[in-house]
Amino acid sequence: MDLDVFVTAHRTEWDRLEHLLRRGRRLTGAEADELVVLYQRTATHLSLVQSSSPDPLLTGRLTQLVARARSTVTGTRKASWRDAARFLTAGFPAAVYRSRHWWIPTAVLSTVVAALLGWWIGTHPEVQAAIAAPADLRAMTRPGGEYETYYSTHPAASFAAQVWTNNAQAAALCLILGAFLGIPVIWILFLNMLNLGVGIGLMSSAGRLDVFLGLVLPHGLLELTAVFVAAGTGLRLGWTVIDPGPLSRRTALAQQGRAALGMAIGLALVLFVSGLIEGFVTPSGLPTWARITIGIAAELAFLAYVYILGGRAARAGDTGDLTAVERSAELPTAA
């Protein structure tokens, strides 16, 4: 492409676009329509220059024009309570629902791993001896020991806040690090299952597995589900790096990354609920059956939220990604 001829042919259009942009809101209806047409043409010109004759000065001018024109055409959009309501009733549950083929297998496999680790630790005294000295193991597993007092040694409010912060960070790491082919996600998930397996193994070897489950299940059902959702989404993001499907890798990662960011916010709210349960219900004086019932009710409520609201929104086309207006414009590319 002859750059001088190209500039000569289109300079008038760019100058006209710049003139319209300077006028701002004083445009007439016809001038506004003209601005939109010139914006689209200039975006195409920018793409052609970038792919054929990447002149720095011309590229800089056209990039600035396209950015200013897009801002004028689309306007500045401010978040509102309506956006928050749409996110909670459609965007977030739809994203969780659409990723269920990743987080459900992750949950099943992780639970099996935790159970196997618990069985291995509980049936092999030499493994228990490698974890801690016999006196320390007795201190952890005896009635009134560390496993029981862990949930009641701190004020409920501060304990709930601490638990929420730690779990939200773990979920966020699973979502963020998923882009590294999902390998860090697998490690984070394994550490969580190892921690759970150690508790199962040690308490079962002491004949107190029922006490341990009575302490873990009230908050653990919802908490682990949130972690599994985060891990499954992170693994999905990692797989997108390997196989982006029909989209370009950049576009596919952008879509999955934006949805994952929204899920991080939604899962933080879910983990806030599980933190409240862990801080106020788990150490309470309620009977074990009542505490477990509360945990099961919270878990069923979340699953119903995902499958009813999320399924409906997903079937309506919601992916959990930003809407077309909120996303950055994609410039046309030269063939």
C-alpha positions as CSV (number, residue, x, y, z in Angstrom):
1,M,0.0,0.0,0.0
2,D,1.4,3.4,-1.0
3,L,1.1,5.3,2.3
4,D,1.3,8.8,0.7
5,V,-1.5,8.1,-1.7
6,F,-3.6,6.5,1.2
7,V,-3.1,9.6,3.4
8,T,-3.9,12.0,0.5
9,A,-7.1,10.0,-0.2
10,H,-8.4,10.0,3.4
11,R,-6.9,13.0,5.1
12,T,-10.1,15.0,4.5
13,E,-12.2,12.4,6.3
14,W,-9.9,12.4,9.3
15,D,-9.8,16.2,9.5
16,R,-13.6,16.2,9.3
17,L,-13.9,13.6,12.1
18,E,-11.5,15.7,14.3
19,H,-13.6,18.8,13.6
20,L,-16.8,17.0,14.6
21,L,-15.2,15.7,17.8
22,R,-14.2,19.2,18.8
23,R,-17.8,20.3,18.5
24,G,-18.8,17.6,21.0
25,R,-22.5,17.8,22.1
26,R,-23.3,20.7,19.8
27,L,-23.7,18.3,16.8
28,T,-26.9,18.2,14.8
29,G,-28.6,14.9,14.1
30,A,-27.1,14.7,10.6
31,E,-23.6,15.6,11.9
32,A,-23.9,12.9,14.6
33,D,-24.7,10.3,11.9
34,E,-21.8,11.6,9.9
35,L,-19.5,11.2,13.0
36,V,-20.6,7.5,13.4
37,V,-19.8,6.8,9.7
38,L,-16.4,8.5,9.9
39,Y,-15.6,6.7,13.1
40,Q,-16.2,3.3,11.4
41,R,-14.2,4.3,8.3
42,T,-11.3,5.6,10.4
43,A,-11.3,2.4,12.5
44,T,-10.9,0.4,9.2
45,H,-8.2,2.8,8.0
46,L,-6.3,2.2,11.3
47,S,-6.5,-1.5,10.9
48,L,-5.2,-1.3,7.3
49,V,-2.3,1.0,8.3
50,Q,-1.4,-1.3,11.2
51,S,-1.3,-4.4,9.0
52,S,0.2,-3.0,5.8
53,S,2.3,0.2,6.5
54,P,2.7,0.6,10.3
55,D,3.9,4.3,10.3
56,P,4.2,5.4,13.9
57,L,3.0,8.9,13.5
58,L,0.0,8.0,11.3
59,T,-0.9,5.1,13.6
60,G,-0.8,7.3,16.6
61,R,-3.1,10.0,15.1
62,L,-5.6,7.4,13.9
63,T,-5.5,5.5,17.2
64,Q,-6.3,8.8,19.1
65,L,-9.1,9.6,16.7
66,V,-10.7,6.2,16.9
67,A,-10.5,6.3,20.7
68,R,-12.0,9.8,21.0
69,A,-14.7,8.9,18.5
70,R,-15.7,5.7,20.2
71,S,-15.9,7.5,23.5
72,T,-18.2,10.1,21.9
73,V,-20.4,7.5,20.1
74,T,-20.8,5.1,23.0
75,G,-20.7,7.7,25.8
76,T,-19.5,7.1,29.3
77,R,-21.4,4.5,31.1
78,K,-21.7,4.5,34.9
79,A,-22.5,1.5,37.0
80,S,-25.8,1.5,38.7
81,W,-27.8,-0.6,41.1
82,R,-29.5,-2.1,38.1
83,D,-26.2,-3.4,36.9
84,A,-25.5,-5.0,40.4
85,A,-29.0,-6.6,40.4
86,R,-28.4,-8.0,36.8
87,F,-25.1,-9.4,37.9
88,L,-26.5,-11.1,41.0
89,T,-29.6,-12.5,39.3
90,A,-28.2,-13.3,35.8
91,G,-24.5,-12.7,35.1
92,F,-22.9,-14.5,38.0
93,P,-25.2,-17.5,38.3
94,A,-25.1,-17.9,34.5
95,A,-21.3,-18.0,34.5
96,V,-21.3,-20.6,37.3
97,Y,-24.0,-22.7,35.5
98,R,-22.1,-22.6,32.2
99,S,-18.9,-23.7,33.8
100,R,-20.6,-26.6,35.7
101,H,-18.9,-29.2,33.4
102,W,-15.6,-28.1,34.8
103,W,-16.4,-27.5,38.5
104,I,-18.6,-30.6,39.1
105,P,-15.9,-33.1,38.0
106,T,-13.4,-31.0,40.0
107,A,-15.6,-31.3,43.1
108,V,-16.1,-35.1,42.7
109,L,-12.4,-35.8,42.0
110,S,-11.2,-33.6,44.8
111,T,-13.6,-35.1,47.3
112,V,-12.4,-38.6,46.4
113,V,-8.8,-37.5,46.8
114,A,-9.6,-36.0,50.3
115,A,-11.3,-39.2,51.3
116,L,-8.4,-41.4,50.1
117,L,-5.9,-39.2,51.9
118,G,-8.0,-39.4,55.0
119,W,-8.2,-43.2,54.8
120,W,-4.4,-43.5,54.2
121,I,-3.6,-41.3,57.1
122,G,-6.1,-42.8,59.4
123,T,-5.0,-46.4,58.7
124,H,-1.2,-45.9,58.8
125,P,0.3,-45.0,62.2
126,E,3.6,-44.3,60.6
127,V,2.1,-41.6,58.4
128,Q,0.5,-40.0,61.5
129,A,3.9,-40.1,63.3
130,A,5.4,-38.2,60.3
131,I,2.7,-35.5,60.7
132,A,3.3,-34.8,64.5
133,A,4.5,-36.4,67.7
134,P,2.1,-38.7,69.5
135,A,1.5,-36.1,72.3
136,D,0.7,-33.4,69.7
137,L,-1.7,-35.7,67.9
138,R,-3.5,-36.4,71.2
139,A,-3.7,-32.7,71.9
140,M,-5.3,-32.1,68.5
141,T,-7.8,-35.0,68.5
142,R,-8.9,-35.4,72.2
143,P,-12.2,-33.9,73.4
144,G,-11.8,-30.2,73.8
145,G,-8.6,-30.4,71.7
146,E,-7.3,-28.1,69.0
147,Y,-9.7,-29.4,66.3
148,E,-12.7,-28.5,68.4
149,T,-11.4,-25.2,70.0
150,Y,-10.2,-23.9,66.6
151,Y,-13.6,-22.5,65.8
152,S,-14.2,-20.9,69.2
153,T,-10.9,-19.4,70.3
154,H,-11.5,-16.1,68.6
155,P,-14.5,-13.7,68.7
156,A,-17.0,-14.8,66.1
157,A,-17.1,-11.6,64.1
158,S,-13.3,-11.4,63.7
159,F,-13.0,-15.1,63.0
160,A,-15.6,-14.9,60.3
161,A,-13.8,-12.0,58.7
162,Q,-10.5,-13.8,58.8
163,V,-11.9,-17.0,57.3
164,W,-13.7,-15.0,54.6
165,T,-10.5,-13.1,53.6
166,N,-8.4,-16.3,53.5
167,N,-11.0,-18.2,51.4
168,A,-11.6,-15.3,49.1
169,Q,-7.9,-15.0,48.4
170,A,-7.7,-18.8,47.7
171,A,-10.6,-18.6,45.3
172,A,-9.1,-15.5,43.6
173,L,-5.8,-17.2,43.1
174,C,-7.5,-20.2,41.5
175,L,-9.2,-17.8,39.0
176,I,-6.2,-15.7,38.3
177,L,-3.5,-18.4,38.1
178,G,-5.7,-20.5,35.8
179,A,-4.2,-18.7,32.8
180,F,-0.9,-20.5,33.6
181,L,-2.3,-23.7,32.0
182,G,-4.2,-24.5,35.3
183,I,-1.1,-26.0,36.9
184,P,-1.1,-23.7,40.0
185,V,-4.8,-24.3,40.4
186,I,-4.2,-28.0,40.8
187,W,-1.6,-27.4,43.4
188,I,-3.8,-25.0,45.4
189,L,-6.7,-27.5,45.2
190,F,-4.4,-30.4,46.3
191,L,-3.2,-28.4,49.4
192,N,-6.8,-27.8,50.4
193,M,-7.7,-31.5,50.0
194,L,-4.6,-32.5,51.9
195,N,-5.5,-30.3,54.8
196,L,-9.0,-31.8,54.8
197,G,-7.6,-35.3,54.5
198,V,-5.3,-34.8,57.5
199,G,-8.3,-33.8,59.6
200,I,-10.3,-36.8,58.5
201,G,-7.5,-39.2,59.0
202,L,-6.4,-38.0,62.4
203,M,-9.9,-37.7,63.9
204,S,-11.0,-41.1,62.4
205,S,-8.0,-42.8,64.0
206,A,-9.0,-41.3,67.3
207,G,-12.6,-42.6,66.8
208,R,-14.0,-39.0,66.6
209,L,-14.7,-38.6,62.9
210,D,-18.4,-37.8,63.7
211,V,-17.2,-34.8,65.8
212,F,-15.0,-33.6,63.0
213,L,-17.7,-33.9,60.3
214,G,-20.1,-32.1,62.7
215,L,-17.7,-29.2,62.8
216,V,-16.7,-29.1,59.1
217,L,-20.0,-29.8,57.3
218,P,-22.0,-26.7,58.5
219,H,-19.7,-24.3,56.7
220,G,-17.6,-26.6,54.6
221,L,-20.3,-27.6,52.1
222,L,-20.8,-24.1,50.8
223,E,-17.1,-23.1,51.3
224,L,-15.7,-26.1,49.4
225,T,-18.3,-25.6,46.6
226,A,-17.1,-22.1,46.1
227,V,-13.5,-23.3,46.0
228,F,-14.4,-26.0,43.5
229,V,-16.2,-23.5,41.3
230,A,-13.2,-21.2,41.4
231,A,-10.8,-24.1,40.7
232,G,-13.0,-25.4,37.8
233,T,-13.2,-22.0,36.3
234,G,-9.4,-21.6,36.6
235,L,-8.9,-24.9,34.9
236,R,-11.3,-23.9,32.2
237,L,-9.3,-20.7,31.7
238,G,-6.1,-22.7,31.5
239,W,-7.6,-25.0,28.9
240,T,-8.6,-22.0,26.8
241,V,-4.9,-21.2,26.5
242,I,-4.4,-24.6,25.0
243,D,-7.6,-24.8,22.9
244,P,-9.3,-21.5,22.3
245,G,-11.9,-23.1,20.0
246,P,-13.2,-21.2,17.0
247,L,-12.1,-17.8,18.4
248,S,-8.7,-16.4,18.4
249,R,-6.7,-17.2,21.5
250,R,-6.7,-13.5,22.5
251,T,-10.5,-13.1,22.1
252,A,-11.2,-16.4,23.9
253,L,-9.0,-15.5,26.8
254,A,-10.5,-12.1,27.1
255,Q,-14.0,-13.5,27.2
256,Q,-13.1,-16.2,29.8
257,G,-11.0,-13.7,31.8
258,R,-13.8,-11.2,32.1
259,A,-16.3,-13.9,33.2
260,A,-13.7,-15.2,35.7
261,L,-13.3,-11.7,37.2
262,G,-17.0,-11.4,37.7
263,M,-17.1,-14.9,39.3
264,A,-14.4,-13.8,41.7
265,I,-16.7,-11.0,43.0
266,G,-19.7,-13.4,43.1
267,L,-17.7,-16.1,44.9
268,A,-16.5,-13.6,47.5
269,L,-20.1,-13.0,48.4
270,V,-20.7,-16.8,48.6
271,L,-17.7,-17.2,50.8
272,F,-18.9,-14.3,53.0
273,V,-22.0,-16.4,53.8
274,S,-19.9,-19.5,54.5
275,G,-17.6,-17.4,56.7
276,L,-20.6,-16.2,58.7
277,I,-21.7,-19.8,59.2
278,E,-18.2,-20.8,60.3
279,G,-17.9,-17.9,62.6
280,F,-21.4,-18.0,64.2
281,V,-23.0,-21.4,63.6
282,T,-20.1,-23.9,63.7
283,P,-19.0,-22.9,67.2
284,S,-22.5,-22.4,68.5
285,G,-24.2,-24.5,71.1
286,L,-26.7,-25.8,68.6
287,P,-27.1,-29.6,68.3
288,T,-24.9,-31.1,65.6
289,W,-27.9,-32.1,63.5
290,A,-29.1,-28.5,63.6
291,R,-25.7,-27.1,62.5
292,I,-25.4,-29.6,59.7
293,T,-29.0,-28.8,58.6
294,I,-28.1,-25.1,58.3
295,G,-25.1,-26.0,56.2
296,I,-27.1,-28.3,53.9
297,A,-29.8,-25.6,53.5
298,A,-27.2,-23.0,52.5
299,E,-25.7,-25.5,50.0
300,L,-29.0,-26.4,48.5
301,A,-30.0,-22.7,48.3
302,F,-26.8,-21.9,46.3
303,L,-27.3,-24.9,44.0
304,A,-30.9,-23.8,43.4
305,Y,-29.7,-20.3,42.7
306,V,-27.2,-21.5,40.1
307,Y,-29.5,-24.1,38.4
308,I,-32.7,-22.0,38.4
309,L,-31.6,-18.4,37.9
310,G,-28.3,-19.3,36.3
311,G,-29.8,-21.9,34.0
312,R,-32.6,-19.6,32.9
313,A,-30.1,-16.7,32.2
314,A,-27.7,-19.1,30.3
315,R,-30.5,-20.3,28.1
316,A,-31.3,-16.7,27.4
317,G,-27.8,-16.2,26.1
318,D,-26.1,-14.7,29.2
319,T,-22.5,-15.9,29.5
320,G,-21.4,-13.8,32.6
321,D,-19.2,-11.7,30.2
322,L,-19.7,-8.0,29.8
323,T,-22.5,-6.8,27.5
324,A,-21.6,-5.7,24.0
325,V,-21.8,-2.0,25.1
326,E,-19.4,-2.5,28.0
327,R,-16.8,-4.4,25.9
328,S,-14.1,-2.7,24.0
329,A,-14.7,-2.3,20.3
330,E,-13.0,-4.8,18.1
331,L,-11.5,-3.2,15.0
332,P,-11.9,-5.0,11.7
333,T,-8.8,-6.7,10.4
334,A,-7.5,-6.8,6.8
335,A,-7.8,-10.1,5.0
